[in-house]
Amino acid sequence: MASAFEAIHARGHVIGDVNPGNVVVSPRALVKLIDCDSFQISANGRLFLCDVGVPQFTAPELQGQSFHGLRRTPDHDTFGLALLCFHLLFMGRHPFAGRYRGKGDMPIERAIRECRFAFGRHAHTRQMEPPPCTLPFTALPTSVADLFERAFAPPKLAQGRPAARDWLQALEQLGAELRVCRRNGAHKYPRALPDCPWCALEQASGTAFFVLPERFPADEPGGGPGAFDLDAVWNRIQAITPPGDVAMPAPTPRTPIVPTPLPEALQHIQRANGIKAAAIAGAALVATLIQWRLVWLWAPLAAAAWSLLRDGAVHREAQRRRLALFAARQELIELRAAWNQRAGAHAFTARLQALTALRDRHRQLATALQQDLQRLESDQRQTQLRAFLEGYFIDVAQIPGILTTDRMALASYGIETAADVTAEALQTVPGFSPRLRLGRQRTAALLGWRQDVEQRFRYDPRQGVDPAAIARLRRQYAQERTRIERELLAGADELAKLKAELLKQRAQLNIALIHQAMREAQAQADLRAFPPRLDALWRRRRG
């Protein structure tokens, strides 16, 4: 699609009326643009303008303007292109149809005009947030996310919207960097992500966005009886003995620690300082004996004399050795934190618990399938009603008071058919808030439409359970069984890798602890070359 836009712009033309209805895709993924008589064409020195447009795909600087006589630019087209790209990557969501945290309503046209991109990194500063159960914006690589930020930023801050070629290059790069999810082959996501975002989204929403065209026997979900030996697979998993939680070792030096002696020059200074200290102390004692009433004077004079006459080289060496001891003890604190984080068996235990839950679920699949089949029979009327309601789509229905903007907002919140219309589901959709008079009117119109559709329903007890519903249910269980079996088959290797990595981390940390113990013991021995300080003695006595 970006390539088609680029080809048109390269010839000096502008699409103008960019919207999903003017882009169709063939079964072979060939993109075609239709309704081309509305293009803005430049030919033979003349300019044929595009007098139509859809506000929900119009750039913010054109919002509220009449399309008649309006001269478009490729930059206006690229805003619509960014919207279409967002639609495709985010399963039909509109980038400006989010939850508004401010007062009042926030229709899509106003959100576009005020550049309130609901999915961007700065959405909270614009009082917006994405609707529930949507792909997180962080799932995109930075190169693509930055293009959306530029395309939907205020024109003065955007530094030019991305051109069609920018989208072409970024999306081609994204396609080359995708990897297949190991749990669901239909899921593809960027290699830089640690986990599959589609798995998390489908689990949170309960919706399967992608379905592989797999076929299974009608009677047995999965590959048929005997194709997967659960007991044998579980025995292989149990053969991986858990590493267990091990307390952090406290190694002691294996060889005697010899204190590092003071250099000969420092020994001379240390002896000279001792002589000076003795002389000053003696002089202070004599002065005190002679004039004991001036003891308050002799002590400060002695301290001042000591500070002036002593050589500080020995003190600096002692301070250096104390810092070495402090650094060794600080390293022990860091190693203890690293042991708790990297050497614990929590990752192995969590994965084993998850595999245990999968094993239990696999054993229950056949029973659960039969229960759901029986539920289909007992809920036959509701099943027929839902199937009937799912055939009435909001986007083609004539509902008074429901505009195109409202239909797009509803679609962004997963409300597409009469079956999806409930008072609870409508409360969170922008424009349908019960606090607003217009929102209550729109809600009433939709609920009234659903009620009218529901009145046309006629229950037929002779129909039996819809074969398509049975097939759909069996396919759902077959896909779940395939996923569980795939995870269980890989479980033993996964646990073995987790255990090997855990033992490796423990060995590395153990070596680091041995080195730390030697450094700390050496630092303590080196400090014994100095007499203990008075403050240290005082602390020891108090302790």
N, C-alpha and C positions, 0 to 999 in steps of 0.2 A: 504493500500500500504506500509506504514511504517512497519507494522507487517510482510509483505512478505519479505521485505528487511532484517528485523531482523532475520527471520528464515533461510535465505540463509547465512547470515554472521555467525550465530551461528554454522553452519556446516563447516566453514572454506572456503567457496566459495565466489567469488566476481562476481557481475553481469557484470561489465566492460562497456558494451555498453548500458548505461542508456539513454533512450530517450522516448518520448511519444508513438512512434510507437510500442514499445515492451511491453506496458502496456495496457490491455483491461479490461473493466468493464462490467459485465453482467447486465441485467435488474434488478437483485436482489442485485446489488451493490457488487457482489463478484469480487475481483481483481484477475486477472490472468496475469502471465508473460509469454510472448511468445519469440520465437527466442532464446531459451535457449542453443542451440548448440554453441553460442558464449560466454557463461559464462567462467570465469576463474575458473577451477575446480582443487581442490587439493585432490588426491586420491592415496592410496597405495604408498605414498612417492614420487609421481610424481606431477608436476604442469603443467596443460594444460592452456596456456595463451589465452587471448582474444586479437585478432589482429585487431579488428574493433572498431569504435567509431564515435560519432557525435560531431564535435567541439563545437557546440552551447550548449552542455550539459557536456562538459569536464572541469575538474578542472583547475584553472589558471596555476598551476605549470606544467601541462601536455600540455598546449597549444603550438602548433608548433612542438611537438615531433611526431615521427612516432609511430603508434600504434603497428607495427610489432615488436614482441619481448619485448614489454613493460609489466613490471610486475605491476599489479594494487593492490590496497589495499582497504579495506572497507571505509577508509577515502575518497578515490576518489569517491566511490559509493555515499556516503552521500552528496557530493556536487550536484550530479545529482538528488538525492532524494529531496534535498531542492528546486531545480529548479522545479521539478514536483509538489511539494506541493504548491509552489508559483503560478504555472500555474493554479492549481485547485482553490485556494482561490481567485485569482485575475482575474478570467474569461479569462484565456488563455494568459495573458500578460507575457512577458519574463522579468525577473528582471533586465536584462542588456540592454534592448531595450528602452532607454529613450532619452530625448532631450539632446544633447551635446552642452554646451555653449562655448566651446573652438573653435579654428580654425580647419578647415579640417573636415574629416569624422570620424565617430566612429562606425565601424562595430561591431557586437555583439562579435565576437571572440577577437577583441582587447579590448573591454570593459571588457570581462571576464579576460583576461590576466592582465589588469591593475586594476582589482577589482573595477570597477566603477559601484557599485550597485546603480541603478537610483532611488530607492524608499526609501533607508535607511535614517536614521537621519542625516548622514553626507554626503549626496549626493551632497549638494552644494559645499562642499570642494573639490569634485572631478569633478566639473563643469557639473554635471548631474542633471536632474529633471525628474519626471515621465511624460509619455505622457498624453495628455488631456483625460478627461472623464474616469478616473480610480479610483478604490477604494482607499481612502487615507490609507497610511501605519499606521496612528494612529488609524484606526478602529480595528487593531489587539490588543489583550491583550499583556501586556509586556512580558509574558512568551513565546509567539510564536514569537513576534517581535525580541526578543533577540536571538532566535535560527536562524532566518534569518540573523541577523547582524553577528553572529559568523560564519555561513556557508559561507557567501559571503565576509568576511573580508580577507585581505592579510594573507596567511598561517602563517607568522611569528607573526601576531598579533591575530590570531583567537583563540589561546590556545586550539586547537583541535576542529574540526568541530563537531556539534551535531551528535550523533550516531542515528541509526534508532529507538532505544528504547526511546531516548529523544523526538523524534518527536511523537512517539506513545503515550507517556504519556501526552505531551503538547496538542496534538490534541484531545485526549479523554477528557481532562479537558476543552478544549474550547467547545467541543460538549455538555458537561454537563452544561455549563454556558450560553448557548444561550437562547434568549427569542424571542418570536414571535412579530413582529411589529403589533401594533394595527390598522394601516392603511392598511396594505397589509399582509395577512396571509402567503404569499409566502416568505416574508423577515424574516430572522433570523439574529440576531447580538448579541454581548456580552452584558450581563446585565450591565456592568460598564459604557457603553456609554449612554449619556443622550438622544440621538436621533438616529433614524435609518439611517445609512449611505447609504443604498441602495435607500431609498426614495430620498435623496438629489442627488445621482448619476443619478438615472433615470430621475429626473427632469432636471438636467443639461445637460444630454446627449440626452434625448428624446428616449432612448432605454429601453424597458422592458426586464430585464435580467431573470426574473422568472415569469412564468404564471401559475396561479392555474387552475386546470382542472374543471372550473365551467361551467355549462350549463344554458342557458337562453332561453326563448321562442324566436322564430325567429322574431316576429313582434315587440316586445317591449324589449328594453334593461332593464336589472334589473329583478326584480321578477314579472313583469307583472303589469297591472293597478290596483290600489287600494292596492297594497302590502305595499306602503309607503305613508303616509299622510304628505306631506311637510308642509301644513298650521298648522297642529296640532303640528308637531315637532318644527316649528318655534315659535309658541305661547309659548311652554314650554321654549324655549331659551329666548324669550322676557320677560317672567315672572321673570327672574333673573335681578333685577334692578341694573344698573351700580353703583358702589360705588362712582364714581365721584372723582375728584381731590380735596383734602382738604389741606388748608394751614397748615403748622406746628404750633401747638398751642404754646402759650407763657405763661405757667402757672406761677402764683405767689404764694408764701407761704400762706397757709390758717391760720396759727397761727403766732402770733408775734415772731419775732426773737430776742432772748436775747443774747447780746454779751458775749462771754466767757471771764470772768475777768482774769486779770493776777494773777498768784500765788503770795502769800504774799511775798515770797522771792524776786521775780522779782519786786514787787512794791517797796520794800525797796531799791533795786538796782536802780530802776528808779528815786526815790527821791534823792538818793545819787548822781546819775549822773547829776540830775538837779542842785544840790548844787554845784558840781564841775564845771559845765558849767557856772553857774552864777559867781563863784569866778574867773574863768579864764577870762571871759568876762570883769568883773570889773577891774581886774588887767591890762588887755590890754587897757581898756579905760583910767585908771589913767596914765599908762605909755605914752599913746598917748597925754594926756593933758600936761604932764610934758615935754616930748620930741616929739612934733608932727612931727618934721622933720624925725624921725626914724619910722614913721608909717609902712614903708615897712618892718621893722624888727619885730614890735610887732605882726602883724597879723600872719606871719608864725610861730612865737614862740607860740602864743596862740593855733594855730591848732596842732602843735607838742605836746604841753602839754595836749591838749584834747585827742589826740590819745593814749597817754601814761597813762593817769589817769582814763579814763572812763572804765567801766565794759561792755564787749561786749555781755553779756548774753541777755540783753533786745533787742539788735539789731538782734541777732540770732533768737529770738522768733518772732520779726516783720518780718524777712525774711521768716520764716517758714509759717507764715500766708499769706504773699503775694504769696508764691508758691501754697498754697492751693487755693487761689482765681484764680491764673493762670490756675491751673489744672481744676477747675470747668468751666472756660470759654473755655478751650480747649475741654473739654467734650461736651460742647454745639455745637462747630464746628463739632465734629464727629457725634453727634446725628442729626444735620442738614443734613449732607451728607447721613447718614443712612435713614433718612426720604425721601429724594429725590430718593434714590435707591429702597427702600423696601416698602414705603407707598404710592407711586404713582399708579395711575390706568392704567399705560401704558400697563402692561401685559394683564389685562382684556380687555382693549380697542383693543389691537392688535388682541387678539383671537376672539373677537366679530366681528371685521372687516373681519378676515379670514373666519369666519362662514358665514358672509353676502355674501362674494364673492362665497362661495360654494353654498349657496342658489340660487344666481343668475345664477350660472353655471348649477345647477340642472334644473332650469326652462328652460334653453336654450338647454338642451341636445337633446331633440327630434328634434328641428329645426336644430341644428348643424349636427345631424346625417343625416337628409334629404339633407342638403346642401352638405355634403361629399359624399353621394350616388349619387347625381346629378353630382358632380365633377368627380366621377369615370366614369360616362357615358361620360362626355365631354372630359375627359383625357384618353379615352379608349386606344388610340394608345400608349401614354406614359406608361400607366399601363402594356400593353402587352409587350412593349419593356423592361421595368424594370424587369418584371417577367422572360423574356427571358434571360436577362443579369445575373440575380441572379442565374441562373442555371449553370454558368461557374465559377468554383472556381480556384483561383490563385494557390493554393497548388498542384493541379494535372495538371495544364496546362503546356505545353512546350513553354516557353517564352525565347528566346535567351537573355543571359546576366543577367537573374534573378536567383540568387543562392538561396540555402536553407536559408542562413542567411537573405537575402532580404525578402523572403516570411514570415519568422518569425517576422521581423520588421514590415512588412505591417500588419500582423495579430494583432500585439500589438497596432497598431493605428486604428484598426477596418476596414481595407481594405482587404476584403476576396474574393469578387467576382468582376466580370467585372462591375457590377452596381456601385461599390464603387470607381472605378478608375476615378479620375478627376485630372486635373493639380493642382487645389487648395489643394485637400486632400493630394497629394503626396509631397507638398513642405515642410511639417513639419516632414516627416519620415526620420530617420537617413539613410544615404546612397543615398538619392534622392534629395539632395539640388541642386537647379539650379546654385549655385555658383561653383560647381565642374563639371568638364567635365564628370567624370564617373556617377555622379548623373543625369546629363542631358541625358546621354545615357540610363540609366535605366528607367527614366521617359518616354523617347521617346518610348522605347520598350514596356512598359506597355500600354501607350496610343495607340500605333499601334496595340497591341493585342486586346484592347477593340474595336478599329475601325474595325478590321477584324471580330470579333464576331458580332458586330452590323450590318455588311453588310449581314450576314446570316439571319437576322430577316425579316420576312414577316408579314405585318399587315393584319389581317383578320377581316374586319368589320362585318362579320356574327357571329363572336364569341359572341358578347355581352360582358357584364362585367363579368369578371372571378368570378364564384360563391365563390371561396375560398377568393377572395379579399373582396367580400361583407360580407362573414361570419367573416372574420378577422376584418373588420371595425365594424360590429355589436358587436363582442366580445369585442373589445377595448372600445366601448362606454358602454357596459354592465359592464365591470370591473370598468370603471370610475364612473358609477352611483353607483355601490355597494360601492366603496370607499367613495364617497361623502355622501351617506346615512349613512354609518357607522360612519363617523365623525360627521354628524349632529345629529344622535341619541345620541351620547356621549357628544354633545355640552353643553346641559343644566347642566349635572353633572360636566363637566369640568369648566364651568363658575362659578358654585356654589362653587367649591373647590377653584378656584382662588380668589373669593370674600371673602370666609371665611378666607383664609390665609392672604389676604390683611388686613381685619379687625383685625385679630389677631396681625399682625405686628404693626398696628397703635396703638392698645391698649398697647402692650408691650413698644413701643417707648414713648407713652404718659406717662406711669408710670415712665419710665427712665427720661423723661423731668421734671416731678414733683420733683423727687429726686435731679436732677441736679440744679433746681431752688432753692431748699432749701439749697443745699450745697453752691451755689454761694452767696445767701443772708446771710448765716451764716458766710462765709469767709469775706464778706464786713463788716458785723457788728463787727467781731473779730478784723479787722484792725482799727476800730475806737477807740480802746483802746490806740492807739499810736497817737502822734501828726503828722500831715501831713509833709512829707519830702519837702524840698525846691524845689527839682527837680520836684516833683509832682505838687506843686503849680505853678511853672513856666510853665509846660506843660498845666495845666488847664487854666492859664491866656492867653497863646498863642492860645489855642483852642477857 
